[in-house]
Amino acid sequence: MSRHQNSVAVALDIAQEADLHDFKKALQRAFMLAVVEEMGPTGETIPADEDIEGAFHAPGSVVLCVLADGKWVGGAVVTIDDKSHENELAFFYVEPDEHGRGVGQKAWKEIERRYPETRLWTTHTPYFEKRNIHFYVNKCGFKIVEYFNSRHPDPHDTHEADPIDSGMFRFEKNMACEDADPSRRSRR
């Protein structure tokens, strides 16, 4: 890790209702960069407004702003289940100008610290998002547990099949395994 990465102070703040419009637009800009890189312009806004707004207002949802050195540079939408402690990372983004500074990894660690009762984290990412796959598996300790595609559709997905949703990895991070692994515990 470079000295530049160590110097970034990362914190989380709960988004206010007034922040949600800007949060949604920043999230869409970040996601669209990867879509355009992979598929070219699609004429669609990804993720769709209704998907983001649904995540904002889902039961147990918390919208978090990621701050680096006090500046809003990303965000996360998590769904917290206080009974099962099986929580979901619905959306996560870091502004492209901040990539490579360690902001995403530090933000994820802050999310883990904020919800210490979590037994299991789950999240999803499209098959073509190599940067996300690397981040979740190699930087955050998630495991790929399922690959949804036309031959194995996601039973919870209510969208019609389209090229972007046609291949999604499902990731899990079992926090009980993390706590049992002394090498991982020391990195927290």
N, C-alpha and C positions, 0 to 999 in steps of 0.2 A: 504494500500500500504506500502510495507516495505521501510526502509531507503535506501536499496540497489537500489530499483527501482527509487527513487527520485534522486539518484546521477548520473544517466545515462543522459548525454547530447546527444540529438538526433537532427540531422540536415539532410537536403536533399541537394543533389547536382545533377545537370543535367549530365547524363551519356554522355560521348564522344563516338564517333564512335569506337575508340580503346577499349572501355570498354564492348561493346555489346557481344562479344564472351564469356568473363568471366561471364557477367551478365546472359546470357542464361544458361550456365552450372551450375551456382549456383542456379538459379531458378529451373532447372530440378532436381538437387540433393534434394532440399528442398521438391518439390512436390512428388518425387519418394519415399521418406521416408514414407509418408502417404499411398501411393498406396501399397507399399510392406507390411506395417503393416496390412492393411485391406485385401488385395487380394493375397499376396505373390508375388514372382517375376513374372512379366508379359512378359518379353522379349521385351517390348516396352519402348521407352523413352517418358515420360510424363512431361509436354506438348510437343507435337511434335515440332521439329525445325521450321517447316513452320508456325505453329500457333504463336509462339513467334516472329518470324521475321515479320510475317504479322502485329502483334500488334506494333512492333517497328516502322514500316513504314506506319501505317494507317494515314489518314488525321487527324490532330490535336493531334497526339500522342506525348507524352513527356515521356522519360525514366528517372527515378529518382533513384539515389543511396541513400540508407539509411545509414547514418553514426552515429555510437554510439561512443562517446568520440573520434571522428576523424577517426575511423576505419570503413571500408565498411563492413556492416553486413546484408544487405538486399537491397531490391529494389521494385520499383513499376513502372508499365506502366499504364499511364492514357491517356485517350482520351478526349481532351477539345474541346467543341463546343462553340465558342465565340458568336454565335448568339442565340442559344436556352438556353445556360447555363445548359444543361442536359449533364453531364459528366459521363464517365465510368472509373471504375477501372478494367482494363483488367487483370492485374497480380499484385500480391503482395506477397512478401515473406520476412521472417526473418530467418537468419541462425539458425538451431536448437540449437546450443550452446548458443544462445542469448534468447531463449524462457524463459518466466517467469520473465524477468527483466523490463517489461514495454516498451520495445523498439517498438514493433508493434503499441501499442496504441499511444505512443508519435509520431511515424512516421505518423500515420493516422491524428492526430491533425495538424501536420505540413503541410500535404497535404491540409487539409481543409483551413488552414490559407493562403496557397500559392494561392488558387483559391477561393477567397471570393465571387465572383459573381455567384458561382454554385447554381442553384436552386434545382437540383436533381442529386444525385450520384446513379449509378447502378453498380452491380457486380454479379458474379456467383460463386458457389462452388459446388463440388460434394456432393451428399446426404450422403456419408459415412464420410465426413470430419468434425467430431464433434467439433474438436478444432477450425476450421475456422468458423463454424456456431456460436459457443459460442463467438468467437472474434467479428464477425461482428454484431451480435445481442446485446450481453450483454456489450461489451466494446466500440463499435463504434456507436451504436444507429441505425443500419440498421434494416429494417423490411423485413421478408420473404414475397414476394408478389406473387410468382409463383413457382410451382414445375414441371419441365419438366421431362418426362419419356416416356415409350413406348406408353402409352395411351394419353399422352398430349405432343407431341414433340415440341421442340423449332422451330418455323417457320424460324428462322434466321440461324439455324445450318445446315451447308452443309456437315458435316461428316456422314459417314455410322455409324449406331448404333453399339456401342461396350459396354462392361460391365462398363467402366469408364464413358462414356458419357450418360449412360442410365438413370441416375437420377441426375439432377442438380437443385439446388435452385437458384432462381433469387432474389436478394435483392435490395431494394431501401432505400435511405436516403433522405428525403425531407428536405432540409435546411431551407425552409420557416417555417416549423413546429418547427425546432430546434431553430430558432431565436425567435419564439413566446413563447417558453417554458422557463420561467425565471430560472428554476432549471437546465436546460441544459446549458443555457448561462453562468452561473457562473462557470461551469466546464471547459470552454475553456481556 
